[in-house]
Amino acid sequence: MKIAIPVADNKLCLHFGHCDQFAVFDVDDQSKKITARVALDAPPHQPGLLPRWLAEKGVKCVIAGGMGSRAVAIFKENGVNVVTGAQPGDPEAIVNDYINGRLATGSNVCDH
């Protein structure tokens, strides 16, 4: 499974649409281990573009601090699970917490 995290300054970016890059992790579902990590430069922000772009890259889950309802809906239309309310931190640690059922989340920090 591929998991994407929006990043800025090598930490989770609280607002999905304002990130510099995406850290994309390949995860082995059975062993619950990260098998690869790549950094993808985010294309220029346009409403609705990022969810389709990540889905085309094979992403099946996005973990973010905040995300607008339109982006969430587009991800869901493309079969991508969305987790919001994650706190800034090291992307790899966030993915490890998620795949091991330990990721603490709060409110979606985006209100649009």
C-alpha positions as CSV (number, residue, x, y, z in Angstrom):
1,M,0.0,0.0,0.0
2,K,1.2,3.5,-0.7
3,I,0.7,6.2,1.9
4,A,1.3,9.9,1.2
5,I,2.0,12.7,3.7
6,P,2.1,16.4,2.8
7,V,5.4,17.8,4.0
8,A,7.1,21.2,4.4
9,D,10.5,21.5,6.0
10,N,10.6,17.7,6.3
11,K,7.6,17.6,8.7
12,L,4.0,16.9,8.2
13,C,2.4,20.1,6.8
14,L,-0.8,21.0,8.6
15,H,-2.6,22.2,5.5
16,F,-2.7,19.5,2.8
17,G,-2.9,22.0,-0.2
18,H,0.0,24.2,1.0
19,C,2.8,21.6,1.1
20,D,6.1,21.7,-0.8
21,Q,6.3,17.9,-1.3
22,F,4.7,14.7,-0.6
23,A,6.5,11.9,1.2
24,V,5.2,8.7,-0.3
25,F,5.8,5.4,1.5
26,D,5.4,1.9,0.2
27,V,4.2,-0.3,3.1
28,D,4.0,-4.1,3.3
29,D,0.6,-4.7,4.8
30,Q,1.5,-8.1,6.2
31,S,4.7,-7.2,8.0
32,K,3.6,-3.6,8.7
33,K,7.0,-2.3,7.6
34,I,7.9,0.6,5.3
35,T,9.7,-0.8,2.3
36,A,10.4,2.4,0.4
37,R,10.1,6.2,0.6
38,V,10.2,8.8,-2.2
39,A,9.7,12.5,-2.2
40,L,7.5,14.0,-4.8
41,D,7.5,17.7,-5.5
42,A,3.9,19.0,-5.3
43,P,2.5,20.5,-8.5
44,P,1.2,24.1,-8.3
45,H,-1.9,24.2,-6.2
46,Q,-5.2,24.1,-8.1
47,P,-8.5,23.1,-6.5
48,G,-9.1,19.3,-7.1
49,L,-5.7,18.6,-8.7
50,L,-3.8,17.0,-5.8
51,P,-6.2,14.2,-5.0
52,R,-6.4,13.0,-8.6
53,W,-2.6,13.4,-9.0
54,L,-1.8,11.3,-5.9
55,A,-4.4,8.6,-6.9
56,E,-2.8,8.4,-10.3
57,K,0.5,7.7,-8.5
58,G,-1.1,4.7,-6.7
59,V,-1.6,6.3,-3.3
60,K,-4.2,4.4,-1.2
61,C,-4.0,6.5,2.0
62,V,-3.3,10.2,2.8
63,I,-2.5,11.3,6.3
64,A,-2.8,15.1,6.8
65,G,-3.3,17.7,9.5
66,G,-6.1,19.4,7.6
67,M,-7.9,19.0,4.3
68,G,-10.9,20.7,2.7
69,S,-14.1,18.7,2.2
70,R,-13.8,18.8,-1.6
71,A,-10.4,17.2,-1.6
72,V,-11.6,14.5,0.8
73,A,-14.6,13.8,-1.5
74,I,-12.3,13.5,-4.6
75,F,-10.0,11.2,-2.7
76,K,-12.9,9.0,-1.7
77,E,-14.2,8.9,-5.3
78,N,-10.8,7.6,-6.3
79,G,-10.7,4.9,-3.6
80,V,-8.1,6.7,-1.4
81,N,-8.6,6.6,2.4
82,V,-8.1,10.0,4.2
83,V,-6.9,10.5,7.7
84,T,-7.0,14.1,9.0
85,G,-6.1,15.6,12.4
86,A,-2.5,14.3,12.4
87,Q,0.0,16.6,14.2
88,P,3.2,17.9,12.7
89,G,6.2,15.5,13.0
90,D,8.5,13.2,11.2
91,P,6.6,11.6,8.3
92,E,8.1,8.2,8.8
93,A,7.2,8.1,12.5
94,I,3.6,9.1,11.5
95,V,3.3,6.3,9.0
96,N,4.7,3.8,11.5
97,D,2.2,4.9,14.1
98,Y,-0.6,4.7,11.6
99,I,0.2,1.2,10.3
100,N,0.6,0.0,13.9
101,G,-2.7,1.5,15.1
102,R,-1.0,4.1,17.3
103,L,-1.6,7.4,15.4
104,A,-3.3,9.9,17.6
105,T,-5.4,12.4,15.6
106,G,-7.4,15.4,16.5
107,S,-9.8,17.7,14.6
108,N,-9.4,18.4,10.9
109,V,-7.5,21.7,11.0
110,C,-9.0,22.9,7.7
111,D,-12.4,24.6,7.7
112,H,-13.2,24.8,3.9
